[in-house]
Amino acid sequence: MASTTLTAENFEKTILEGGTVLVDFWAEWCGPCKRFGPVYEAASEQHSDITFGKVDTEAEQALAAAANITSIPMLMGFRDGILVFAQAGALPAPMLEDVIAKVQGLDMDAVRADIESQKATETQQAAQG
């Protein structure tokens, strides 16, 4: 499965559909983005069980701003609608495969429990503040 172009109109729906979603934020003028693009596309062909999305930060400036993109290429990984990975920079194929394995190997019940624990701590600290 090749990558899908993500826009402000379909980004949230794509992320929330569940499963594993990787998103590459890129721009045409970005040299590292051009080097990472073929690596990302090759991975998308090897992992049909993952949604691979691409956001052109020039065409989707509001979306890039909402995602706090300050460096490109920026790779984000989502599982079940939850951001679980974000890293700027062009990854070589073996490192991208490692990221994919780690994102897919996450215990999402533990991730959700961690999020709830963090929220409870923040609420408690705010109440004490």
Order of alpha helices (4+ residues) and beta strands (2+ residues): beta-alpha-beta-alpha-beta-alpha-beta-beta-alpha-alpha
